[in-house]
Amino acid sequence: MGFLVLDEDYESQARDKIQASRSPDGVLRGNLQCDITLPLFTNPPENRLACHETAQETAYVSAHISSRIHALYSQLAAHAAAAAAATATSHSSASVAPEGIALDIRIAPQSFDIYQDCDHRRYHSRRLHLHDPETLPVLPFVRKLSVKSAESYSGLGNLYGLRPLSLLVPLQCIAALPNLTTLLLPWMWERPMPYATPSTPVREHYSRPWEGPLRDARHDFGNAIAAQEKFLCGRRIPASLKNAMLHFWEPEQISVEDQSVARPDLIYPAERDPVSVGLCRLAAQIEKLDLRALVTEDLFPAAGAEDQQWLSMQRLRIEFHPLRPDGMWYFVGPQGEDPLRSAGSGDKREGGFRISETMDYPREHDIAADEEIDEEFDEYPNGDSEFDYLPDLFRTEPQRERVEPFLARFAAAVANMTSLEDAEMFAYVWWTPSESREEEYAGDAPYDNASVHRWGVRYLSGRGGGGGDGDGDGDGKTATPVVQWQVGDWRPSTAIMALFEALGTQEWLEFEFTRGRPRRTTNDII
């Protein structure tokens, strides 16, 4: 195991960054950006790296980022303490602006001194952890925190070298920020779907989003919110947190997925989705929430759970993935197509496949098949010409038995949000069928190829005028409560419709089609 550390003077770098962020009068204010550089893997010709990363190597990288986060917190605490002492003796101005500061932590991609011949180490699924979070100094002057991965600009989805963090890391970071008001997590390192690349080595080995680490991270997140002092080492999520952007997954702008492949059950062995249950608890204190996640109806508080109602919520934006965390889908094909199993699997159980402790985690050692995989990629880098594997996005029609309970809980939750101005819940659905599926429709396709549209519902109370965020229809300003549906010809059942009719006037909007997924042109609702 060899590494080349590029920032051995990281403590002085953190100190210099803090000094540079001070205003001319010596007051720390504004946004403090901290870039964490990961160590290079050394790969000398005489001692090449193995194809697969070991647990020891992952632990080393975890220790590396942990030391940098600890150094940043420690240097901020030292600056505040030194400035406070100087203020007490010289009656100088405060060390930190009264409004506090924003802290932006960015994790650089992993790299090598000499790149490997294969891509086994280029896509990462193992999560990095924060060591000794209970010793992070408390920073009462940090009011806003952002944690994200820096751009890679290479590989499928620009994912080369991006190291996912444990979902405990941002929670452990904010537990030391007692006056934090805003948390921004623009990508929480989830990859719900594999890439539909024609190359079997790339699709099933190099870039595979391993299901085991994905499931474990989601359970960690939910458990940490349910039992905060246990998982956050005696600390809690600050009660001051009122604004949150939580984007668990990052959408693709082009069609690169296959919605016919079997997906895992990310809930088992829990009875309910830990992420949905955890978010439900967290949202009880939130005023503005921008959420993108795989969720179930357990995201919303149950009727009668008075202590869990979202009474403070003012603005709510939920983009739900068409895929559910149990491995089933909220949408089916225009002809009712709903494949949940791989052909010949013989599994008749409802829901996604059970995650194997041995088969669904990245290996830590090389096997003979690795060389065969690399040889296949060398011979057919763009896939075997005899093998047809293309994106297959066809789930455009809501599956009533799965969508309606979700809509019902949303409507019931909105009815109890006494401060609410604007709430929307939607998904983007695609029509980019595979060649074989396109042939089945024989010119009778319901949509133009590669078209994308939003499917969802939005509530505008008329109280705060909404304001719009650039994703929905209209400017979001109404004089009276309105429910805007954007669901095409589909209509909810009578019972579900009654829940929404009790909220306000119903409006039915046309679909707005785009070619590919549009990028958001305005900022989030926070």
For each residue, the residues with C-beta under 8 A, 3 or more apart:
1: 54 56 57 60
2: 41 42 43 44 47
3: 39 40 41 42 60 64
4: 39 40 42 113
5: 8 39 64
6: 37 39 40
7: 10 13 37 68
8: 5
9: 12 13
10: 7 13 14 67 68 71
11: 14 15 71 74 75
12: 9 15 16
13: 7 9 10 16 17
14: 10 11 17 18 34 68 71 72 75
15: 11 12 18 19 75 78 79
16: 12 13 19 20
17: 13 14 20 21 32 33 34
18: 14 15 21 22 28 32 75 76 79
19: 15 16 22 79
20: 16 17
21: 17 18 28 29 30 31 32 101
22: 18 19 26 27 28 29
23: 26 27 28 29 30 97
24:
25: 93
26: 22 23 83 92 93 95
27: 22 23 93 94 95 96 97
28: 18 21 22 23 32 79 80 83 95 96 97 101 141
29: 21 22 23 96 97 99 101
30: 21 23 97 101 102
31: 21 101 102 103 104
32: 17 18 21 28 76 101 102 103 104
33: 17 104 106
34: 14 17 68 72 103 104 105 106
35: 106 108 150
36: 65 68 69 105 106 107 108
37: 6 7 108
38: 61 64 65 107 108 109 110 111 163
39: 3 4 5 6 60 61 64
40: 3 4 6 111 112 113
41: 2 3 49 57 110 111 112 113 121
42: 2 3 4 112 113 114
43: 2 48 49 112 113 114 115 116
44: 2 47 48 113 114
45: 48 114
46:
47: 2 44
48: 43 44 45 116
49: 41 43 112 116 121
50: 54 365 366
51: 116 118 120 121 366 370 374
52: 120 121 362 363 364 365 366 370
53: 57 58 121 124 126 362 364
54: 1 50 57 58 364 365
55: 58 59 364
56: 1 59 60
57: 1 41 53 54 60 61
58: 53 54 55 61 62 126 128
59: 55 56 62 63
60: 1 3 39 56 57 63 64
61: 38 39 57 58 64 65 110 128 163
62: 58 59 65 66 128 129 130 131
63: 59 60 66 67 131
64: 3 5 38 39 60 61 67 68
65: 36 38 61 62 68 69 107 128 130 165
66: 62 63 69 70 129 130 131 132
67: 10 63 64 70 71
68: 7 10 14 34 36 64 65 71 72
69: 36 65 66 72 73 105 130 136 173
70: 66 67 73 74 132 135 136
71: 10 11 14 67 68 74 75
72: 14 34 68 69 75 76 103 105
73: 69 70 76 77 136 137 139 176
74: 11 70 71 77 78 137
75: 11 14 15 18 71 72 78 79
76: 18 32 72 73 79 80 103 137 139 142
77: 73 74 80 81 137 138 139
78: 15 74 75 81 82
79: 15 18 19 28 75 76 82 83 95
80: 28 76 77 83 84 95 96 139 141
81: 77 78 84 85
82: 78 79 85 86 95
83: 26 28 79 80 86 87 94 95 96
84: 80 81 87 88 95
85: 81 82 88 89
86: 82 83 89 90 92 95
87: 83 84 90 91 92 93 94 95
88: 84 85
89: 85 86
90: 86 87
91: 87
92: 26 86 87
93: 25 26 27 87
94: 27 83 87 97 98
95: 26 27 28 79 80 82 83 84 86 87
96: 27 28 29 80 83 100 101 141
97: 23 27 28 29 30 94 100 101
98: 94
99: 29 143
100: 96 97 141 142 143 144 179
101: 21 28 29 30 31 32 96 97 141 142 143 144
102: 30 31 32 142 143 144 145 146 182
103: 31 32 34 72 76 142 144 145 146
104: 31 32 33 34 145 146 148
105: 34 36 69 72 145 146 147 148 173
106: 33 34 35 36 148 149 150
107: 36 38 65 147 148 149 150 163 165
108: 35 36 37 38 150
109: 38 149 150 152 160 161 162 163
110: 38 41 61 121 124 161 162 163
111: 38 40 41 161
112: 40 41 42 43 49 115 116 121
113: 4 40 41 42 43 44
114: 42 43 44 45
115: 43 112
116: 43 48 49 51 112 119 120 121 122
117: 374
118: 51 206 370 373 374 377
119: 116 122 123 155 202 206 207 377
120: 51 52 116 205 206 370
121: 41 49 51 52 53 110 112 116 124
122: 116 119 155 160 161 206
123: 119 155 156 159 160 206 207 208
124: 53 110 121 161 162 163 164
125: 164 208 209 210 213 214 362
126: 53 58 164 213 362
127: 164 165 166 167 189 213 216 217
128: 58 61 62 65 163 164 165 166 169
129: 62 66 165 166 168 169
130: 62 65 66 69 133 166 168 169 172 173
131: 62 63 66
132: 66 70 135 136
133: 130 136 168 172 173 175 176 232 233 235
134: 233 234 235
135: 70 132
136: 69 70 73 132 133 172 173 175 176
137: 73 74 76 77 176
138: 77 176 177 178
139: 73 76 77 80 142 176 177
140: 177 178 179
141: 28 80 96 100 101 179
142: 76 100 101 102 103 139 145 177 179 180
143: 99 100 101 102 179 180 181 182
144: 100 101 102 103 180 181 182 183 184
145: 102 103 104 105 142 170 173 174 177 180 182 183 184
146: 102 103 104 105 183 184 185 186
147: 105 107 165 169 170 173 184 185
148: 104 105 106 107 184 185 186 187
149: 106 107 109 152 162 163 164 187 189
150: 35 106 107 108 109
151: 158
152: 109 149 155 158 159 160 161 162
153: 158
154: 158 160 161
155: 119 122 123 152 158 159 160 161 207
156: 123 159 195 197 202 207 256
157: 191 195 250 252 256
158: 151 152 153 154 155 162
159: 123 152 155 156 162 191 207
160: 109 122 123 152 154 155
161: 109 110 111 122 124 152 154 155
162: 109 110 124 149 152 158 159 189
163: 38 61 107 109 110 124 128 149
164: 124 125 126 127 128 149 189 213 217
165: 65 107 127 128 129 147 169 170 189
166: 127 128 129 130 169 217 220
167: 127 170 171 188 189 217 218 220 221 224
168: 129 130 133 171 172 220 221 224 231 232
169: 128 129 130 147 165 166 172 173
170: 145 147 165 167 173 174 183 185 188
171: 167 168 174 175 221 224 225 231 232 237
172: 130 133 136 168 169 175 176 232 233 235
173: 69 105 130 133 136 145 147 169 170 176 177
174: 145 170 171 177 180 183 237 238 241
175: 133 136 171 172 228 232 233 235 236 237 238
176: 73 133 136 137 138 139 172 173 235
177: 138 139 140 142 145 173 174 180 238
178: 138 140 238 240
179: 100 140 141 142 143 238 240
180: 142 143 144 145 174 177 183 238 240 241
181: 143 144 240 241 242 243
182: 102 143 144 145 241 242 243 244 526
183: 144 145 146 170 174 180 241 243 244 245 246
184: 144 145 146 147 148 244 245 526
185: 146 147 148 170 188 244 245 246 247
186: 146 148 245 247 250
187: 148 149 247 249 250
188: 167 170 185 246 247 248 249
189: 127 149 162 164 165 167 217
190: 214 217 218 248 249 294
191: 157 159 194 209 214 249
192: 209 214 249 263 294 321 323
193: 209 257 258 259 263 323
194: 191 203 204 207 208 209 257 258 261
195: 156 157 202 203 207 256 257
196: 203 256 257 258 389 390 391 392
197: 156 202 203 207 256 383 389
198: 203 382 383 384 387 388 389 390
199: 202 203 377 380 381 382 383
200: 203 204 205 376 383 384 387 389
201: 204 205 206 373 374 376 377
202: 119 156 195 197 199 205 206 207 377
203: 194 195 196 197 198 199 200 207 208 389
204: 194 200 201 208
205: 120 200 201 202 208 373
206: 118 119 120 122 123 201 202 377
207: 119 123 155 156 159 194 195 197 202 203
208: 123 125 194 203 204 205
209: 125 191 192 193 194 214
210: 125 213 214 360 361 362
211: 214 215 264 266 355 360
212: 215 216 355 356 357 360 361
213: 125 126 127 164 210 216 217 361 362
214: 125 190 191 192 209 210 211 217 218 264 266
215: 211 212 218 219 264 266 355
216: 127 212 213 219 220
217: 127 164 166 167 189 190 213 214 220 221
218: 167 190 214 215 221 222 266 273 274 275 325
219: 215 216 222 223 270 274
220: 166 167 168 216 217 223 224 231
221: 167 168 171 217 218 224 225 274 275 278
222: 218 219 225 226 270 273 274 275 276 277 278
223: 219 220 226 227 231 274 278
224: 167 168 171 220 221 227 228 231 232 278
225: 171 221 222 228 237 278 279 281 282
226: 222 223 274 277 278 281
227: 223 224 230 231
228: 175 224 225 231 232 235 236 237
229: 232 233 234 235 236
230: 227
231: 168 171 220 223 224 227 228
232: 133 168 171 172 175 224 228 229 235 236 237
233: 133 134 172 175 229
234: 134 229
235: 133 134 172 175 176 228 229 232
236: 175 228 229 232 239
237: 171 174 175 225 228 232 241 282
238: 174 175 177 178 179 180 241
239: 236 285
240: 178 179 180 181
241: 174 180 181 182 183 237 238 244 285 286
242: 181 182 285 286 287 288 312
243: 181 182 183 286 287 288 289 526
244: 182 183 184 185 241 282 286 288 289 290 291 526
245: 183 184 185 186 290 524 526
246: 183 185 188 279 289 290 291 292 293
247: 185 186 187 188 250 290 291 292 293
248: 188 190 275 292 293 294
249: 187 188 190 191 192 292 293 294 321
250: 157 186 187 247
251: 292 428 517
252: 157 255 256 257 517
253: 516 517 518 519
254: 516 517
255: 252 391 393 430 432 450 516
256: 156 157 195 196 197 252 391
257: 193 194 195 196 252 391 392 393
258: 193 194 196 261 389 390 391 392 393 434
259: 193 322 323 329 392 393 394 395
260: 337 339 392 394 434
261: 194 258 342
262: 327 339 340 341 342 345 352 353
263: 192 193 323 327 352 353
264: 211 214 215 327 352 353 354 355 360
265: 268 325 326 327 351 352 353 354 355
266: 211 214 215 218 273 294 325 326 327 352 355
267: 270 271 272 273 274 296 325 326
268: 265 354 355
269:
270: 219 222 267 273 274
271: 267
272: 267 276 277 296 298
273: 218 222 266 267 270 276 277 294 295 296 298 325 326
274: 218 219 221 222 223 226 267 270 277 278
275: 218 221 222 248 278 279 293 294 295 325
276: 222 272 273 279 280 293 295 296 297 298 299 325
277: 222 226 272 273 274 280 281 298
278: 221 222 223 224 225 226 274 275 281 282
279: 225 246 275 276 282 283 291 293 295 299
280: 276 277 283 284 298 299 300 301 308
281: 225 226 277 278 284 308
282: 225 237 244 278 279 285 286
283: 279 280 286 289 310 313
284: 280 281 301 307 308 309 310 311 312
285: 239 241 242 282 312
286: 241 242 243 244 282 283 289 310 312 313
287: 242 243 312 313 314 315 419
288: 242 243 244 313 314 315 316 525 526
289: 243 244 246 283 286 313 315 316 317 318 525
290: 244 245 246 247 317 524 525 526
291: 244 246 247 279 295 316 317 318 319
292: 246 247 248 249 251 318 319 321
293: 246 247 248 249 275 276 279 299 318 319 320 321
294: 190 192 248 249 266 273 275 320 321 323 324 325
295: 273 275 276 279 291 298 299 318 320 321 324 325
296: 267 272 273 276 299 324 325 326 406
297: 276 300 405 406 408 409
298: 272 273 276 277 280 295
299: 276 279 280 293 295 296 318 409
300: 280 297 409 410 412 413
301: 280 284 305 308 309 310 413 416
302: 305 308 409
303: 412
304:
305: 301 302 308 309
306: 309
307: 284
308: 280 281 284 301 302 305
309: 284 301 305 306 413 416 417
310: 283 284 286 301 313 316 413 416 417
311: 284 416 417 418 419
312: 242 284 285 286 287 419
313: 283 286 287 288 289 310 316 417 419 420 423
314: 287 288 419 420 421 422 464
315: 287 288 289 420 421 422 423 464 525
316: 288 289 291 310 313 417 420 422 423 424
317: 289 290 291 423 424 469 471 524 525
318: 289 291 292 293 295 299 410 423 424 425 426
319: 291 292 293 426 427 428
320: 293 294 295 330 406 425 426 427
321: 192 249 292 293 294 295 324 427
322: 259 329 330 331 395 427 428 429
323: 192 193 259 263 294 327 328 329 330
324: 294 295 296 321 327 328 329 330 402
325: 218 265 266 267 273 275 276 294 295 296
326: 265 266 267 273 296 351 352
327: 262 263 264 265 266 323 324 340 351 352 353
328: 323 324 340 350 351 352 402
329: 259 322 323 324 332 338 340 395 399 402
330: 320 322 323 324 398 399 402 403 406 427
331: 322 395 396 397 398 399 403 427 429 455
332: 329 336 337 338 395 397 398 399
333: 336 337 338 394 395 396 397 437
334: 337 394 396 397 441 446
335:
336: 332 333 397
337: 260 332 333 334 394 395 437
338: 329 332 333 399
339: 260 262
340: 262 327 328 329 351 352
341: 262 345 347 353
342: 261 262 345
343:
344:
345: 262 341 342 353
346:
347: 341 353
348:
349:
350: 328
351: 265 326 327 328 340
352: 262 263 264 265 266 326 327 328 340
353: 262 263 264 265 327 341 345 347
354: 264 265 268
355: 211 212 215 264 265 266 268 360
356: 212 359 360
357: 212 360 361
358: 361
359: 356
360: 210 211 212 264 355 356 357
361: 210 212 213 357 358
362: 52 53 125 126 210 213
363: 52 366 367
364: 52 53 54 55
365: 50 52 54
366: 50 51 52 363 370
367: 363 370
368: 371 372
369: 372 373
370: 51 52 118 120 366 367 373 374
371: 368 374 375
372: 368 369 375 376
373: 118 201 205 369 370 376 377
374: 51 117 118 201 370 371 377 378
375: 371 372 378 379
376: 200 201 372 373 379 380
377: 118 119 199 201 202 206 373 374 380 381
378: 374 375 381
379: 375 376
380: 199 376 377 383 384 385
381: 199 377 378
382: 198 199
383: 197 198 199 200 380 387 389
384: 198 200 380 387
385: 380
386:
387: 198 200 383 384
388: 198 434 435 436
389: 196 197 198 200 203 258 383
390: 196 198 258 434 435
391: 196 255 256 257 258 432 434
392: 196 257 258 259 260 432 433 434 437
393: 255 257 258 259 430 431 432 433
394: 259 260 333 334 337 430 431 432 433 434 437
395: 259 322 329 331 332 333 337 429 430
396: 331 333 334 429 430 431 446 447 455
397: 331 332 333 334 336 490
398: 330 331 332 402 403 455 487 490
399: 329 330 331 332 338 402 403
400: 403 404 493
401: 404 405
402: 324 328 329 330 398 399 405 406
403: 330 331 398 399 400 406 407
404: 400 401 407 408 492 493 496
405: 297 401 402 408 409
406: 296 297 320 330 402 403 409 410 425
407: 403 404 410 411 425 457 492 496 499 500
408: 297 404 405 411 412 495 496 499
409: 297 299 300 302 405 406 412 413
410: 300 318 406 407 413 414 423 425 457
411: 407 408 414 415 496 499 500 502 503
412: 300 303 408 409 415 416 499
413: 300 301 309 310 409 410 416 417
414: 410 411 417 420 423 459 503
415: 411 412 499 502 503
416: 301 309 310 311 412 413
417: 309 310 311 313 316 413 414 420 423
418: 311
419: 287 311 312 313 314
420: 313 314 315 316 414 417 423 459 461 463
421: 314 315 460 461 463 464 465 466
422: 314 315 316 458 459 460 461 464 466 467 476 525
423: 313 315 316 317 318 410 414 417 420 458 459
424: 316 317 318 456 457 458 459 472
425: 318 320 406 407 410 456 457 458
426: 318 319 320 454 455 456 457 458 472 486
427: 319 320 321 322 330 331 454 455 456
428: 251 319 322 452 453 454 455 517
429: 322 331 395 396 452 453 454 455
430: 255 393 394 395 396 450 451 452 517
431: 393 394 396 445 446 447 448 449 450 451 452
432: 255 391 392 393 394 449 450
433: 392 393 394 437 438 441 445 449
434: 258 260 388 390 391 392 394 437 438
435: 388 390 438 439
436: 388 439 440
437: 333 337 392 394 433 434 440 441
438: 433 434 435 441 445 449
439: 435 436 442
440: 436 437
441: 334 433 437 438 444 445
442: 439
443:
444: 441
445: 431 433 438 441 448 449
446: 334 396 431
447: 396 431 451 453 513
448: 431 445 451 513
449: 431 432 433 438 445
450: 255 430 431 432 515 516
451: 430 431 447 448 513 514 515
452: 428 429 430 431 513 514 515 516 517 518
453: 428 429 447 511 512 513 514
454: 426 427 428 429 471 472 486 511 512
455: 331 396 398 426 427 428 429 486 487 488 511
456: 424 425 426 427 486 487
457: 407 410 424 425 426 483 484 485 486 487 500
458: 422 423 424 425 426 472 483 484 486
459: 414 420 422 423 424 481 482 483 484 503 504
460: 421 422 466 476 477 478 481 482 483 484 504
461: 420 421 422 464 478 481 504
462: 465 478 479 480 481 482 504
463: 420 421
464: 314 315 421 422 461 467
465: 421 462 476 477 478
466: 421 422 460 475 476 477 478
467: 422 464 475 476 477
468: 472 474 475 476 522
469: 317 472 520 522 523 524 525
470: 520 521 522
471: 317 454 520
472: 424 426 454 458 468 469 476 484
473: 484 486 509 512
474: 468 477 484
475: 466 467 468
476: 422 460 465 466 467 468 472
477: 460 465 466 467 474
478: 460 461 462 465 466 481 482
479: 462
480: 462 504 505
481: 459 460 461 462 478 503 504 505
482: 459 460 462 478 504 505 506 507
483: 457 458 459 460 500 501 503 504 505 506 507
484: 457 458 459 460 472 473 474 507 509
485: 457 506 507 508 509
486: 426 454 455 456 457 458 473 509 510 511 512
487: 398 455 456 457 490 491 508
488: 455 511
489:
490: 397 398 487
491: 487 497
492: 404 407 496 497 500
493: 400 404 496 497
494: 497 498
495: 408 498 499
496: 404 407 408 411 492 493 499 500
497: 491 492 493 494 500 501
498: 494 495 501 502
499: 407 408 411 412 415 495 496 502 503
500: 407 411 457 483 492 496 497 503 506
501: 483 497 498 506
502: 411 415 498 499
503: 411 414 415 459 481 483 499 500
504: 459 460 461 462 480 481 482 483
505: 480 481 482 483
506: 482 483 485 500 501
507: 482 483 484 485
508: 485 487
509: 473 484 485 486
510: 486
511: 453 454 455 486 488
512: 453 454 473 486
513: 447 448 451 452 453
514: 451 452 453 517 518
515: 450 451 452
516: 253 254 255 450 452
517: 251 252 253 254 428 430 452 514
518: 253 452 514 521
519: 253
520: 469 470 471 524
521: 470 518
522: 468 469 470
523: 469 526
524: 245 290 317 469 520
525: 288 289 290 315 317 422 469
526: 182 184 243 244 245 288 290 523
